[in-house]
C-alpha cells in the first residue's frame, strides 16, 4: 500500500507535461458532482491518452477518507478493462482540485459498487486522479451521457494497441487546431457511420521541416485516409517540436453523436 505520510499529499497533483497549452472547457458534472459546476482544463484526446499512466474501467469495492487529509479519498477496486498501464488495486482521489477561483465543488462522488472509467497518474508510492480528469460513470443511464461514454470507450479501445507508438512520437505540432482551412477540409470529408471511429497517421518530416511522407498507422477507411493525407499535404507547416525520428502522430476522430464538428483532427 502507498505511504500515508502527509508529505506525499502536498505534492502538486497536476498531470505531467502541464506546460502544454490547454484547451479550455467548462464541465457540468452530472452524476460525478451532482448538479454542481467545476471549471477544468483538458488537453486533446491524443495528448491526454499519452500523458496518463493508467486508464481503465473499474468497479469500486471500498472508499475511505485518507487519515491525514480529509480532501483525499482512497478507493479500492476491481479492474474490468484496462486500456493503458498495469492493473491497479488502489487510487487516491484528490478532491477540490480545479482551475477556478473556488474549487469547493470539484469533487468525484463515488461509492462502493460504482463502475467508473478512471484516468490516473503516478506519483512515487501511489496513483491519483482528480475531478478534472476524463473520468466517467458507467452507472449513469442518461441516454446522451451513455452515448458520449460509449464513444469514449470505443476510441480508447482503438488507441490502446498504439500506446508504445504514442510514447515515442510527437502528438502536438504547429497551429493545426486553429487552422480553419485544414479543419474545413477535414470536416467536409463525407462519412456515414453510426459509431465512433478513428484513423491514426504519422507525418514524417525532413531536415528542412518539409513533409517527406504520410503513413497510415491505423486506417479509418481508404477514402478518408486519402483525403486526410491531401488535407495535411496542402497545409503550410510551421516549425515543429519533433522527437528524434522527426515524426508527428495525428488522429482523425469521428463521433456521430456530436452536433457540431463531428470530424476532428487530433482532438476529440
N, C-alpha and C positions, 0 to 999 in steps of 0.2 A: 504493500500500500504506500501511497505517496506520503512524504513527510508532512506533518501538520504544524510545523513551526509557522508562526505568523509572518515571518520574514518572506516566505515564498508567496504570500498573498499581497505583498506590497510591490511586486514587480509590475511593470507595465504590461497588461494583458492584451495588447493590440496585436493583430496579425503581423507576421513578418513581411518585410518589403513595404512598410506603410508609407514610404516616401513616394510610391507610385500615385499619380493623380487619381483621385476617387471620382466616381460618378455619384451625384447627389440624388438620393431618393428619400421620400417621406413614406414610412411604412406604418400602416394601421394594423396592429397586432390583434387579430380577432380572438381565436382560441388561445394563442400564446400569451396575450396580455389583456384579456377581457376586451373592453371597448376603449382601452386607454391608448394613447399615442406615444411614439418614441421616434426621435429623429436619428436616422442612421446614414452611414456612408458605406457603399459597397463598390468593389471593382467589377469588371465584367466577368462573365462566367468562366472563361478560359483561365484568367489570372486567379480568380477565387479558387478554382479547382487546383491549379498549380501550387498555390501558396497555402493550402490547407493540408494538415498532416493526417487527419482522419475524417472520412466521410462514410456514413453508414446508417442503415435503418436499424434501430434498436427498440427493445421493449424494456421499460423501466421496472426493476424489481424492488428498488429501495431508494428513498430520498430522505436525506437528513441535512440539518444545518451544520456547517463547519464549526467546530468547537471554538475557534479563535476569531471568526469573522461572521457576523450574522447576515452579511450580504453575499455570502458564498454558500451555495447548496452543493452537496456531494451526492451524485446519483450513481447507482449501480444498475447494471442492465444485462440483458441477453442480446447477443448480436443476431440479427436476422439476415441482413445483406450488407456486405462491406464493399464499397466502391473504391476506396483508397485507404492505404495503411493496413496495419495489422489489427486483428480483433482486440478490443479493449473490454475491461470489466467495470471501469470507474472513470468518471469525468467530473471536474469541478465546473459549476455554473456560476460565473461572475455576474451577479445581478447589478442593476442600476448603473450599467455601463453603456453610454450612448454618446452622441455628439451634439446634444442640445445644451441649453443653459441649465435645465432641470432634468436630470435623468432618473428621478424618483420612480417614474412609471416604466422604465426599461427593465422588464422582468420576463423571465420564462416561467410560466405557471405550469409546472409538471407535477405529476403524481404517479404513484405505483400503478402499473398496468398500461400507462400511456405508450403508444408506439410513435416514435419520433425519428425523423430524418435529422441526424446530428452532423454539424460541421465543427471540428475541434482542432486546436493546435497544441503543440507540445512545448512545455517548459521543463527544466530539469526536475524530474521526480513526479510529474503529473501532466495530464492533459486538461484543457479547459475549453469552454465555449462561452458565448455571450449572447444577449438578446438580439444584437445587431447582425449576427451571423445568419446564413441562409437556412436556419433550422425550420422544419415544417412538421406539423402534427398530422399523422396519418389518421387519427381518430376524428378529425374534422370532416363531417359528411356534407357540408355545404357544396353544392354542385360546382360552382365557379372555383372554389378552393381546391376541390378534388381534381378538376381539370388541370389547374396550374400545377398541382402536386404531381400528377401522373406525367405531364410534360417534362417536369424537372427530373423525375426518376428515369424517364426514357433517355434524356440527354446524358445523365450520369452513367447509365449502363453502356452508352455508346462511347463515352470518354474514357471509361475505366481501362480498356486494353491499351491505351496510348499514354499511360501515366509516365513511363520512362522517357518517351519522346518529348513530352511536355516539359519534363525537368531539364532537358538539355538544349531546348530551343527557345529563342525569344518569342514571346507572345504579345508584345506591345511595341509598336513602332509607328512613327510618322503621326499625322493627324487624321488617320483613316476614319475615326469616329465622327469627325466633324466635316468630312469631305462630302458635300452634298451630291456631287456628280457621281461618285462611286456608289454612294448609298442608293441613289435613284436607279442606277443600273442593276444593283443587286435586288432592289425591291420589285423591279419590273420583270424579273425572270418568272415566267409562268409556272406555277406549281399548284397542282390539285391533289392535296393529301388531307386526310382527316386525322393524322397523328404527327407528333413532333419527329423531326429527323435532323441530322446534321451531316455536313461534309467537312473534312479536315484537309488542309492544303499547306505545303511548305513552299515558301518563296525563297529561292537561292539567289544571292547577290554576288556580283564580282567585286573586285577590289575598288572599282570606281563607283560602287553603290548602284550599279545598274542591274536590272533583273537578268539573271543568267538562265533560269528555268523555273517552272512551277510544276511541282509534283503533287499527285493525289495521294494522300495518306489513307483517308477513308472516304470512299465515293458516296456522294449523295445520289446522283444518277448521272448518266453520261451527258445529258443536255445541260443540267445545272453545272456540272463540273466544267464543261467547256465555257459556259457563259461567265462563271466566276473567274476563270483564267483570263478571259477577254477584259473583264472589268478591272482586274489587277494590272494587266499589261498596259492598259490605257492610262493608268494612274501615274501622275508625276510624283515620284517618291522623294522625300527629304531624307537627310542623313538619319540612319537608324542605329540604335544601340544594340548591336547584334552580339551573339556569342561567337566563339572562335570558328565555328563551322559556317558562319555568315548566313544562317537560315532564320526565317521568320515563319512561325506557325499561325495560320489563320483558320477560323471556323466559320462556316456558313450555317446558321441556325434557322430552322423554320418551325414556327409554333402557330398552328392553325387557330388556336383559341384566342390569339391576340388580335384585338380590334385594329390597332394602328401598327404599321410596320411588322407584318407577320414574318418577314425575312430580314435577318440581320447578319452583318459581317462581324465576326469576333464576339461581340457581346450578346447576351441573351436577355 
